[in-house]
Amino acid sequence: MATDAIDWAAIEADPRFQILHRRKTRFLAALMLLSVGYFFLLPVSAAWYPEFFRIRIAGAINVGIVFALSEFAMAWAVAALYLLRANREFDRLTADIQREIMAQRRSRRDA
């Protein structure tokens, strides 16, 4: 049973895993900065430029309401960007690493 255990230290030391982790961390940090920056843009802008946020677009709908609702669109855009990148790059790298690990486990089990 001990030969069937996953060697997590070996996975962490694998250069492909390190590349995957580095790319994913950089991408997620950029997405986080983008979304947090956009989120805080609303209250900061509303505090500094209240007259801009009072401009009426249609009826009772003003720039402030539209900007606030755009936060939802931004959240969906961030999720879509992550999904696209994960499907194109991260999942492929993960599958490569996983295939090798499974092959090593099978060879140990068969030996």
Backbone as CSV, one residue per row, in Angstrom:
resi,resn,N_x,N_y,N_z,CA_x,CA_y,CA_z,C_x,C_y,C_z
1,MET,0.813,-1.195,0.000,0.000,0.000,0.000,0.856,1.258,0.000
2,ALA,2.029,1.187,0.626,2.895,2.356,0.692,3.416,2.748,-0.688
3,THR,3.599,1.775,-1.591,4.075,2.090,-2.936,3.000,2.775,-3.757
4,ASP,1.754,2.714,-3.311,0.641,3.321,-4.028,0.438,4.794,-3.647
5,ALA,1.208,5.264,-2.658,1.053,6.641,-2.186,1.631,7.620,-3.211
6,ILE,1.037,8.779,-3.267,1.503,9.824,-4.179,2.656,10.567,-3.525
7,ASP,3.709,10.762,-4.278,4.884,11.472,-3.788,4.692,12.966,-4.061
8,TRP,4.077,13.653,-3.104,3.760,15.074,-3.287,5.011,15.936,-3.388
9,ALA,6.062,15.572,-2.686,7.311,16.335,-2.758,7.905,16.259,-4.164
10,ALA,7.811,15.088,-4.784,8.322,14.933,-6.153,7.489,15.764,-7.132
11,ILE,6.195,15.798,-6.912,5.330,16.599,-7.782,5.679,18.070,-7.641
12,GLU,5.845,18.514,-6.412,6.181,19.915,-6.168,7.548,20.280,-6.753
13,ALA,8.458,19.334,-6.778,9.789,19.583,-7.323,9.825,19.501,-8.845
14,ASP,8.801,18.928,-9.446,8.739,18.780,-10.911,8.739,20.160,-11.568
15,PRO,9.648,20.405,-12.507,9.706,21.721,-13.169,8.397,22.100,-13.867
16,ARG,7.683,21.109,-14.390,6.404,21.407,-15.047,5.374,21.904,-14.044
17,PHE,5.368,21.306,-12.847,4.459,21.767,-11.809,4.824,23.178,-11.369
18,GLN,6.104,23.450,-11.244,6.543,24.784,-10.848,6.154,25.821,-11.894
19,ILE,6.267,25.467,-13.175,5.846,26.370,-14.245,4.343,26.606,-14.167
20,LEU,3.598,25.523,-14.002,2.139,25.633,-13.879,1.766,26.526,-12.710
21,HIS,2.365,26.279,-11.569,2.050,27.052,-10.361,2.408,28.533,-10.546
22,ARG,3.564,28.797,-11.136,4.004,30.178,-11.369,3.054,30.904,-12.331
23,ARG,2.702,30.252,-13.432,1.797,30.873,-14.408,0.419,31.131,-13.815
24,LYS,-0.069,30.136,-13.099,-1.401,30.273,-12.508,-1.413,31.361,-11.440
25,THR,-0.383,31.415,-10.623,-0.305,32.430,-9.574,-0.237,33.829,-10.168
26,ARG,0.594,34.001,-11.203,0.700,35.321,-11.846,-0.631,35.728,-12.469
27,PHE,-1.269,34.791,-13.151,-2.538,35.104,-13.798,-3.611,35.452,-12.776
28,LEU,-3.707,34.659,-11.716,-4.712,34.929,-10.679,-4.429,36.233,-9.948
29,ALA,-3.163,36.554,-9.735,-2.823,37.832,-9.091,-3.252,38.999,-9.978
30,ALA,-3.024,38.872,-11.279,-3.443,39.934,-12.204,-4.963,40.077,-12.217
31,LEU,-5.679,38.953,-12.243,-7.146,39.015,-12.208,-7.640,39.623,-10.902
32,MET,-6.988,39.261,-9.806,-7.399,39.803,-8.516,-7.180,41.310,-8.469
33,LEU,-6.013,41.770,-8.934,-5.743,43.209,-8.941,-6.727,43.948,-9.837
34,LEU,-7.028,43.384,-10.983,-7.992,43.987,-11.896,-9.372,44.099,-11.249
35,SER,-9.846,43.004,-10.665,-11.190,43.024,-10.089,-11.272,43.889,-8.828
36,VAL,-10.263,43.845,-7.976,-10.269,44.683,-6.773,-10.158,46.157,-7.166
37,GLY,-9.291,46.440,-8.139,-9.167,47.815,-8.622,-10.469,48.345,-9.190
38,TYR,-11.137,47.508,-9.977,-12.415,47.925,-10.555,-13.469,48.102,-9.461
39,PHE,-13.459,47.202,-8.481,-14.418,47.291,-7.382,-14.250,48.605,-6.624
40,PHE,-13.014,48.967,-6.283,-12.779,50.185,-5.508,-12.863,51.450,-6.351
41,LEU,-12.872,51.300,-7.658,-13.034,52.454,-8.534,-14.403,53.108,-8.319
42,LEU,-15.415,52.314,-8.026,-16.763,52.853,-7.803,-16.824,53.776,-6.593
43,PRO,-16.498,53.325,-5.390,-16.624,54.239,-4.250,-15.648,55.420,-4.307
44,VAL,-14.438,55.173,-4.798,-13.463,56.266,-4.876,-13.929,57.303,-5.891
45,SER,-14.354,56.851,-7.063,-14.833,57.781,-8.088,-16.093,58.514,-7.639
46,ALA,-16.983,57.797,-6.982,-18.209,58.425,-6.504,-17.906,59.491,-5.456
47,ALA,-16.884,59.258,-4.653,-16.511,60.246,-3.630,-15.833,61.465,-4.254
48,TRP,-15.017,61.270,-5.273,-14.273,62.371,-5.876,-15.034,63.082,-6.982
49,TYR,-15.903,62.347,-7.667,-16.641,62.926,-8.799,-18.136,62.643,-8.688
50,PRO,-18.776,63.090,-7.617,-20.198,62.771,-7.431,-21.075,63.345,-8.545
51,GLU,-20.692,64.489,-9.088,-21.509,65.086,-10.154,-21.529,64.200,-11.395
52,PHE,-20.443,63.500,-11.666,-20.398,62.582,-12.806,-21.359,61.416,-12.603
53,PHE,-21.414,60.899,-11.388,-22.262,59.746,-11.099,-23.750,60.120,-11.037
54,ARG,-24.055,61.412,-10.960,-25.450,61.862,-10.950,-26.015,62.099,-12.349
55,ILE,-25.182,62.037,-13.359,-25.663,62.270,-14.725,-26.704,61.213,-15.078
56,ARG,-27.861,61.697,-15.474,-28.955,60.786,-15.838,-28.752,60.248,-17.244
57,ILE,-28.981,58.949,-17.369,-28.863,58.293,-18.668,-30.246,58.107,-19.275
58,ALA,-31.152,57.579,-18.478,-32.533,57.374,-18.932,-33.437,57.323,-17.696
59,GLY,-34.343,58.234,-17.572,-35.252,58.266,-16.423,-34.477,58.407,-15.125
60,ALA,-34.714,57.472,-14.211,-34.039,57.502,-12.913,-32.684,56.803,-12.943
61,ILE,-32.319,56.278,-14.088,-31.048,55.555,-14.209,-29.927,56.558,-14.477
62,ASN,-28.920,56.528,-13.603,-27.785,57.447,-13.768,-26.487,56.665,-13.950
63,VAL,-25.408,57.387,-14.155,-24.108,56.767,-14.384,-23.704,55.895,-13.199
64,GLY,-24.010,56.336,-11.994,-23.653,55.566,-10.797,-24.309,54.203,-10.770
65,ILE,-25.584,54.137,-11.115,-26.291,52.853,-11.129,-25.706,51.941,-12.201
66,VAL,-25.454,52.501,-13.379,-24.891,51.700,-14.468,-23.502,51.181,-14.078
67,PHE,-22.689,52.049,-13.473,-21.356,51.623,-13.053,-21.448,50.529,-11.991
68,ALA,-22.361,50.707,-11.040,-22.522,49.700,-9.990,-22.954,48.359,-10.583
69,LEU,-23.866,48.391,-11.532,-24.303,47.148,-12.167,-23.208,46.543,-13.037
70,SER,-22.315,47.387,-13.533,-21.217,46.858,-14.339,-20.260,45.994,-13.508
71,GLU,-20.342,46.127,-12.186,-19.525,45.272,-11.315,-19.881,43.800,-11.530
72,PHE,-21.161,43.516,-11.784,-21.581,42.137,-12.056,-20.987,41.650,-13.379
73,ALA,-21.027,42.511,-14.390,-20.439,42.159,-15.685,-18.942,41.910,-15.530
74,MET,-18.296,42.709,-14.713,-16.860,42.534,-14.484,-16.578,41.187,-13.811
75,ALA,-17.392,40.827,-12.851,-17.205,39.537,-12.172,-17.346,38.387,-13.173
76,TRP,-18.344,38.460,-14.028,-18.526,37.418,-15.051,-17.372,37.421,-16.042
77,ALA,-16.868,38.586,-16.390,-15.737,38.675,-17.322,-14.482,38.053,-16.714
78,VAL,-14.243,38.316,-15.444,-13.085,37.730,-14.764,-13.229,36.205,-14.734
79,ALA,-14.419,35.716,-14.416,-14.653,34.268,-14.403,-14.450,33.672,-15.798
80,ALA,-14.931,34.356,-16.834,-14.773,33.869,-18.202,-13.306,33.858,-18.620
81,LEU,-12.560,34.898,-18.250,-11.129,34.932,-18.563,-10.390,33.772,-17.905
82,TYR,-10.726,33.511,-16.636,-10.075,32.394,-15.950,-10.446,31.070,-16.614
83,LEU,-11.708,30.906,-16.939,-12.164,29.669,-17.564,-11.450,29.425,-18.888
84,LEU,-11.343,30.447,-19.704,-10.647,30.305,-20.985,-9.179,29.924,-20.784
85,ARG,-8.511,30.611,-19.890,-7.091,30.341,-19.650,-6.903,28.957,-19.044
86,ALA,-7.778,28.589,-18.115,-7.663,27.268,-17.489,-7.868,26.167,-18.525
87,ASN,-8.873,26.320,-19.378,-9.141,25.297,-20.388,-8.023,25.196,-21.414
88,ARG,-7.431,26.310,-21.775,-6.386,26.314,-22.803,-5.017,25.903,-22.294
89,GLU,-4.677,26.324,-21.089,-3.299,26.153,-20.624,-3.189,25.323,-19.353
90,PHE,-3.862,25.739,-18.290,-3.671,25.100,-16.991,-4.115,23.644,-16.991
91,ASP,-5.251,23.348,-17.597,-5.747,21.971,-17.614,-4.826,21.057,-18.418
92,ARG,-4.255,21.575,-19.512,-3.335,20.777,-20.328,-2.079,20.435,-19.530
93,LEU,-1.511,21.432,-18.859,-0.312,21.184,-18.055,-0.604,20.223,-16.907
94,THR,-1.749,20.387,-16.276,-2.138,19.503,-15.175,-2.311,18.070,-15.664
95,ALA,-2.943,17.908,-16.823,-3.154,16.570,-17.379,-1.829,15.893,-17.706
96,ASP,-0.858,16.645,-18.221,0.466,16.080,-18.509,1.114,15.547,-17.241
97,ILE,1.074,16.350,-16.201,1.665,15.938,-14.920,0.913,14.738,-14.359
98,GLN,-0.397,14.780,-14.421,-1.214,13.694,-13.874,-0.971,12.379,-14.618
99,ARG,-0.839,12.448,-15.951,-0.569,11.227,-16.727,0.737,10.580,-16.290
100,GLU,1.765,11.382,-16.092,3.048,10.825,-15.673,2.955,10.217,-14.281
101,ILE,2.268,10.874,-13.384,2.120,10.347,-12.024,1.379,9.014,-12.045
102,MET,0.310,8.965,-12.817,-0.461,7.721,-12.893,0.361,6.603,-13.524
103,ALA,1.168,6.931,-14.532,2.032,5.924,-15.148,3.057,5.409,-14.141
104,GLN,3.614,6.305,-13.347,4.579,5.891,-12.318,3.910,5.000,-11.274
105,ARG,2.696,5.352,-10.882,1.977,4.534,-9.881,1.677,3.159,-10.437
106,ARG,1.277,3.093,-11.725,0.990,1.786,-12.340,2.251,0.938,-12.436
107,SER,3.371,1.579,-12.799,4.610,0.802,-12.932,5.077,0.288,-11.565
108,ARG,4.886,1.080,-10.512,5.242,0.622,-9.160,4.333,-0.508,-8.709
109,ARG,3.060,-0.403,-9.061,2.085,-1.422,-8.673,2.370,-2.737,-9.414
110,ASP,2.756,-2.631,-10.685,3.023,-3.833,-11.486,4.354,-4.490,-11.144
111,ALA,5.253,-3.716,-10.546,6.595,-4.254,-10.242,6.593,-5.188,-9.054
